Amino acid sequence: MSVATLEPTAAGRFAVPPEPVLPLTVGQYHAMIRAGELESGATIELLEGWLVTKMTKSPPHSAATAKTRRRLNEILPDGWSVDAQEPVTTADSEPEPDVAVIRGLREDDVERHPGPEDVGLLVEVADTSLDRDRVWKKRIYATAPIPVYWIVNLADREIEVFSRPSGPCDQPDFGAHQVFFPGDRVPVVLDGQEVGQIAVDDLLP
């Protein structure tokens, strides 16, 4: 199955391809997976109804993902666990964030992927994917709404933290945005409570 990569418009939206196409619902996407029409492990994800090719991962990207997952695992309270590059289901999307902090254990629910109500924090590690993570993924996560969203920004060597999601609206976004630099410590907030802090230097490769 061929999958086109969508490019952002000047307004930050992603243009509909010029060919006649139909966006997929999450249900249709799941049906295609069950029917074997999409290969297991295919490098695509469903974003706002479109099948989109995932960005390739550089060694620094993989290193930052591993470091973030390890450091979060070290400080999470009971009742939470950390996933890496696994699906999270929203109303119209099924992104696979680089790191997700979810309630309970993923293996405890074999009927569905975690939804926004199960998520405390999502993390995207960004190098070549920075524009996509700042625009498209951020809009999806604000709409969901995901309570806290981090971008581990490898290009600028900083951690961007977004909170106070708008939920569904005309221009979904997060109401709060903080940037943390090497030497800073990033607070880890779950259910509105700080459960620990992680040094920026411990997340960057």
CORTA-V668469 format. One record per pair of residues at least 4 apart in sequence whose ideal C-beta (glycine too) atoms are under 8 Angstrom apart, sorted by the first residue. I is the first residue (numbers start at 1). GAP is how many residues later the second one is. D is the distance in whole Angstrom. If there is no record, write none. Layout:
i=I gap=GAP d=D
i=I gap=GAP d=D
//
This chain:
i=1 gap=36 d=7
i=1 gap=37 d=7
i=3 gap=41 d=5
i=3 gap=48 d=5
i=3 gap=49 d=7
i=3 gap=50 d=5
i=4 gap=13 d=6
i=4 gap=49 d=8
i=5 gap=47 d=7
i=5 gap=48 d=5
i=6 gap=8 d=4
i=6 gap=9 d=7
i=6 gap=11 d=7
i=6 gap=44 d=6
i=6 gap=46 d=6
i=7 gap=7 d=7
i=7 gap=8 d=7
i=8 gap=4 d=6
i=8 gap=5 d=7
i=8 gap=6 d=6
i=8 gap=7 d=8
i=8 gap=123 d=6
i=8 gap=124 d=8
i=8 gap=127 d=6
i=8 gap=128 d=7
i=9 gap=4 d=5
i=9 gap=5 d=7
i=9 gap=6 d=5
i=12 gap=123 d=5
i=12 gap=127 d=8
i=14 gap=33 d=8
i=14 gap=34 d=7
i=14 gap=36 d=7
i=14 gap=122 d=6
i=16 gap=5 d=7
i=17 gap=4 d=5
i=23 gap=25 d=8
i=23 gap=26 d=3
i=23 gap=27 d=6
i=24 gap=4 d=5
i=24 gap=5 d=5
i=24 gap=8 d=8
i=24 gap=22 d=6
i=24 gap=25 d=6
i=24 gap=26 d=7
i=24 gap=27 d=7
i=25 gap=4 d=7
i=25 gap=24 d=7
i=25 gap=67 d=7
i=26 gap=4 d=6
i=26 gap=20 d=7
i=26 gap=63 d=6
i=26 gap=64 d=8
i=26 gap=65 d=7
i=26 gap=66 d=6
i=26 gap=67 d=7
i=26 gap=68 d=6
i=27 gap=4 d=6
i=28 gap=4 d=7
i=29 gap=4 d=7
i=29 gap=9 d=8
i=29 gap=17 d=5
i=29 gap=22 d=8
i=29 gap=65 d=6
i=30 gap=4 d=6
i=31 gap=4 d=6
i=32 gap=5 d=4
i=32 gap=6 d=5
i=33 gap=4 d=7
i=33 gap=5 d=5
i=33 gap=7 d=8
i=38 gap=4 d=5
i=38 gap=6 d=7
i=43 gap=10 d=6
i=43 gap=11 d=5
i=44 gap=7 d=5
i=44 gap=8 d=6
i=44 gap=9 d=6
i=44 gap=10 d=6
i=45 gap=6 d=8
i=45 gap=7 d=6
i=45 gap=9 d=6
i=45 gap=42 d=8
i=45 gap=48 d=8
i=45 gap=49 d=6
i=45 gap=50 d=5
i=45 gap=51 d=5
i=46 gap=4 d=7
i=46 gap=5 d=6
i=46 gap=6 d=8
i=46 gap=47 d=6
i=46 gap=48 d=4
i=46 gap=49 d=8
i=47 gap=5 d=5
i=47 gap=46 d=5
i=47 gap=48 d=6
i=47 gap=89 d=6
i=47 gap=90 d=8
i=47 gap=93 d=6
i=48 gap=44 d=5
i=48 gap=45 d=6
i=48 gap=88 d=8
i=48 gap=91 d=8
i=48 gap=92 d=6
i=49 gap=43 d=5
i=49 gap=44 d=8
i=54 gap=42 d=7
i=55 gap=73 d=6
i=55 gap=74 d=4
i=55 gap=77 d=7
i=56 gap=72 d=7
i=57 gap=4 d=4
i=57 gap=5 d=5
i=57 gap=8 d=8
i=58 gap=4 d=7
i=58 gap=69 d=6
i=58 gap=70 d=8
i=59 gap=4 d=6
i=59 gap=146 d=8
i=60 gap=4 d=6
i=60 gap=67 d=7
i=60 gap=94 d=6
i=60 gap=145 d=4
i=61 gap=4 d=6
i=61 gap=37 d=8
i=61 gap=64 d=5
i=61 gap=66 d=6
i=61 gap=93 d=7
i=62 gap=4 d=6
i=63 gap=4 d=6
i=63 gap=142 d=4
i=64 gap=4 d=6
i=64 gap=61 d=5
i=64 gap=88 d=5
i=64 gap=90 d=6
i=64 gap=139 d=6
i=64 gap=140 d=6
i=64 gap=141 d=5
i=65 gap=4 d=6
i=65 gap=19 d=6
i=65 gap=20 d=7
i=65 gap=33 d=5
i=65 gap=34 d=6
i=65 gap=60 d=5
i=66 gap=4 d=6
i=66 gap=18 d=8
i=67 gap=4 d=6
i=67 gap=135 d=6
i=67 gap=136 d=6
i=67 gap=137 d=8
i=67 gap=138 d=7
i=68 gap=4 d=6
i=68 gap=30 d=7
i=68 gap=31 d=5
i=68 gap=55 d=6
i=68 gap=57 d=7
i=68 gap=84 d=6
i=68 gap=135 d=5
i=69 gap=4 d=6
i=69 gap=13 d=5
i=69 gap=15 d=5
i=69 gap=30 d=5
i=70 gap=4 d=7
i=71 gap=4 d=7
i=71 gap=127 d=5
i=71 gap=131 d=5
i=71 gap=132 d=7
i=72 gap=4 d=6
i=72 gap=10 d=5
i=72 gap=27 d=7
i=72 gap=29 d=6
i=72 gap=49 d=8
i=72 gap=116 d=7
i=72 gap=126 d=7
i=73 gap=9 d=5
i=75 gap=113 d=6
i=75 gap=120 d=6
i=75 gap=121 d=4
i=75 gap=122 d=8
i=75 gap=123 d=7
i=76 gap=4 d=4
i=76 gap=5 d=7
i=76 gap=6 d=7
i=76 gap=25 d=7
i=76 gap=112 d=8
i=76 gap=114 d=8
i=76 gap=119 d=7
i=76 gap=120 d=8
i=77 gap=113 d=7
i=77 gap=118 d=5
i=79 gap=24 d=6
i=79 gap=25 d=7
i=80 gap=21 d=6
i=80 gap=22 d=7
i=80 gap=23 d=6
i=80 gap=24 d=8
i=80 gap=40 d=6
i=80 gap=110 d=6
i=81 gap=20 d=7
i=81 gap=21 d=6
i=81 gap=23 d=7
i=81 gap=24 d=5
i=81 gap=25 d=7
i=82 gap=17 d=6
i=82 gap=18 d=7
i=82 gap=19 d=6
i=82 gap=20 d=8
i=83 gap=16 d=7
i=83 gap=17 d=4
i=83 gap=18 d=8
i=83 gap=19 d=6
i=83 gap=23 d=6
i=83 gap=31 d=8
i=84 gap=14 d=7
i=84 gap=15 d=6
i=84 gap=16 d=8
i=85 gap=11 d=5
i=85 gap=12 d=7
i=85 gap=13 d=6
i=86 gap=10 d=6
i=86 gap=14 d=7
i=86 gap=20 d=7
i=86 gap=27 d=7
i=87 gap=7 d=5
i=87 gap=8 d=7
i=87 gap=9 d=5
i=87 gap=26 d=4
i=88 gap=6 d=7
i=88 gap=7 d=6
i=88 gap=8 d=7
i=88 gap=9 d=6
i=88 gap=12 d=6
i=88 gap=25 d=6
i=88 gap=26 d=5
i=88 gap=27 d=7
i=88 gap=28 d=8
i=88 gap=31 d=6
i=88 gap=34 d=7
i=89 gap=4 d=8
i=89 gap=5 d=5
i=89 gap=23 d=7
i=89 gap=24 d=5
i=89 gap=25 d=7
i=89 gap=26 d=5
i=90 gap=4 d=7
i=90 gap=5 d=8
i=90 gap=25 d=7
i=90 gap=26 d=6
i=90 gap=50 d=6
i=90 gap=53 d=7
i=90 gap=54 d=5
i=91 gap=52 d=8
i=91 gap=53 d=8
i=91 gap=77 d=8
i=93 gap=47 d=5
i=94 gap=19 d=7
i=95 gap=42 d=6
i=95 gap=45 d=6
i=95 gap=46 d=8
i=97 gap=25 d=4
i=97 gap=26 d=6
i=97 gap=27 d=6
i=97 gap=40 d=8
i=98 gap=25 d=6
i=98 gap=26 d=5
i=98 gap=27 d=5
i=98 gap=54 d=8
i=99 gap=23 d=7
i=99 gap=24 d=4
i=99 gap=26 d=8
i=100 gap=14 d=7
i=100 gap=19 d=6
i=100 gap=21 d=7
i=100 gap=22 d=5
i=100 gap=23 d=7
i=101 gap=18 d=7
i=101 gap=19 d=5
i=101 gap=20 d=4
i=101 gap=21 d=8
i=101 gap=89 d=7
i=102 gap=4 d=7
i=102 gap=12 d=5
i=102 gap=16 d=5
i=102 gap=17 d=6
i=102 gap=18 d=7
i=103 gap=11 d=8
i=103 gap=15 d=5
i=103 gap=16 d=8
i=103 gap=17 d=7
i=104 gap=4 d=5
i=104 gap=5 d=8
i=104 gap=14 d=8
i=106 gap=8 d=7
i=109 gap=5 d=8
i=114 gap=4 d=4
i=114 gap=5 d=6
i=115 gap=4 d=7
i=116 gap=28 d=4
i=116 gap=29 d=6
i=116 gap=30 d=6
i=119 gap=25 d=8
i=119 gap=27 d=6
i=119 gap=28 d=7
i=120 gap=27 d=7
i=120 gap=28 d=7
i=120 gap=70 d=4
i=120 gap=71 d=7
i=121 gap=25 d=8
i=121 gap=26 d=7
i=121 gap=27 d=5
i=121 gap=28 d=8
i=121 gap=29 d=7
i=121 gap=67 d=7
i=121 gap=68 d=8
i=121 gap=69 d=7
i=122 gap=19 d=6
i=122 gap=24 d=5
i=122 gap=26 d=8
i=122 gap=27 d=5
i=122 gap=28 d=7
i=123 gap=26 d=8
i=123 gap=27 d=4
i=123 gap=28 d=8
i=123 gap=29 d=6
i=124 gap=5 d=7
i=124 gap=9 d=4
i=124 gap=13 d=6
i=124 gap=25 d=8
i=124 gap=26 d=7
i=124 gap=27 d=5
i=124 gap=28 d=7
i=125 gap=4 d=8
i=125 gap=26 d=8
i=125 gap=27 d=5
i=125 gap=29 d=7
i=126 gap=4 d=4
i=126 gap=6 d=8
i=126 gap=7 d=4
i=126 gap=8 d=8
i=126 gap=25 d=5
i=126 gap=26 d=7
i=126 gap=27 d=5
i=126 gap=28 d=6
i=126 gap=29 d=7
i=127 gap=27 d=4
i=127 gap=28 d=6
i=129 gap=4 d=5
i=130 gap=4 d=6
i=130 gap=21 d=8
i=130 gap=23 d=6
i=130 gap=25 d=6
i=131 gap=4 d=6
i=132 gap=4 d=5
i=132 gap=5 d=6
i=133 gap=4 d=5
i=133 gap=5 d=7
i=133 gap=18 d=5
i=134 gap=4 d=6
i=134 gap=17 d=7
i=134 gap=26 d=8
i=135 gap=4 d=7
i=136 gap=4 d=7
i=137 gap=4 d=6
i=137 gap=12 d=8
i=138 gap=4 d=6
i=138 gap=11 d=7
i=138 gap=24 d=7
i=138 gap=35 d=7
i=138 gap=36 d=7
i=139 gap=4 d=6
i=139 gap=33 d=5
i=139 gap=34 d=7
i=140 gap=4 d=7
i=141 gap=4 d=7
i=141 gap=5 d=4
i=141 gap=8 d=5
i=141 gap=21 d=8
i=141 gap=24 d=7
i=141 gap=33 d=8
i=142 gap=4 d=7
i=142 gap=7 d=8
i=142 gap=20 d=8
i=142 gap=23 d=4
i=142 gap=24 d=5
i=142 gap=25 d=8
i=142 gap=30 d=4
i=142 gap=31 d=5
i=142 gap=32 d=5
i=143 gap=22 d=8
i=143 gap=23 d=8
i=143 gap=24 d=7
i=143 gap=25 d=5
i=143 gap=26 d=8
i=143 gap=29 d=4
i=144 gap=21 d=7
i=144 gap=23 d=8
i=145 gap=20 d=3
i=145 gap=21 d=7
i=145 gap=22 d=4
i=146 gap=19 d=6
i=147 gap=16 d=7
i=147 gap=18 d=7
i=147 gap=42 d=8
i=147 gap=44 d=8
i=147 gap=45 d=8
i=148 gap=13 d=7
i=148 gap=14 d=7
i=148 gap=15 d=5
i=148 gap=41 d=6
i=148 gap=42 d=8
i=149 gap=12 d=8
i=149 gap=13 d=4
i=149 gap=14 d=8
i=149 gap=16 d=8
i=149 gap=25 d=7
i=150 gap=9 d=6
i=150 gap=10 d=7
i=150 gap=11 d=5
i=150 gap=12 d=8
i=150 gap=36 d=7
i=151 gap=8 d=7
i=151 gap=9 d=4
i=151 gap=11 d=8
i=152 gap=7 d=6
i=152 gap=51 d=6
i=152 gap=52 d=7
i=153 gap=4 d=7
i=153 gap=5 d=5
i=153 gap=6 d=7
i=153 gap=7 d=6
i=154 gap=50 d=7
i=154 gap=51 d=7
i=157 gap=24 d=8
i=157 gap=25 d=6
i=157 gap=47 d=6
i=158 gap=21 d=5
i=158 gap=22 d=6
i=158 gap=23 d=5
i=158 gap=24 d=8
i=158 gap=42 d=7
i=159 gap=20 d=7
i=159 gap=21 d=4
i=159 gap=25 d=8
i=159 gap=27 d=5
i=159 gap=41 d=5
i=159 gap=44 d=6
i=160 gap=17 d=7
i=160 gap=18 d=8
i=160 gap=19 d=6
i=161 gap=16 d=7
i=161 gap=17 d=5
i=161 gap=18 d=8
i=161 gap=19 d=7
i=161 gap=25 d=6
i=162 gap=12 d=4
i=162 gap=14 d=7
i=162 gap=15 d=5
i=163 gap=11 d=6
i=163 gap=12 d=7
i=163 gap=13 d=5
i=163 gap=26 d=7
i=164 gap=10 d=6
i=164 gap=11 d=3
i=164 gap=12 d=5
i=165 gap=7 d=8
i=165 gap=8 d=8
i=165 gap=9 d=5
i=165 gap=10 d=8
i=166 gap=5 d=8
i=166 gap=6 d=5
i=166 gap=7 d=6
i=166 gap=8 d=7
i=166 gap=9 d=7
i=167 gap=5 d=7
i=168 gap=4 d=7
i=180 gap=4 d=4
i=180 gap=5 d=7
i=180 gap=6 d=5
i=180 gap=20 d=5
i=181 gap=19 d=6
i=182 gap=18 d=5
i=182 gap=19 d=5
i=182 gap=22 d=7
i=183 gap=17 d=7
i=183 gap=18 d=7
i=184 gap=15 d=8
i=184 gap=16 d=5
i=185 gap=12 d=4
i=185 gap=13 d=7
i=185 gap=14 d=5
i=185 gap=15 d=7
i=186 gap=11 d=6
i=186 gap=12 d=5
i=186 gap=13 d=8
i=186 gap=14 d=6
i=186 gap=17 d=7
i=187 gap=7 d=5
i=187 gap=9 d=8
i=187 gap=10 d=5
i=188 gap=6 d=7
i=188 gap=7 d=5
i=188 gap=8 d=5
i=188 gap=9 d=7
i=188 gap=10 d=6
i=189 gap=4 d=7
i=189 gap=5 d=5
i=189 gap=6 d=7
i=190 gap=5 d=5
i=198 gap=4 d=6
i=198 gap=5 d=6
i=199 gap=4 d=8
i=200 gap=4 d=6
//
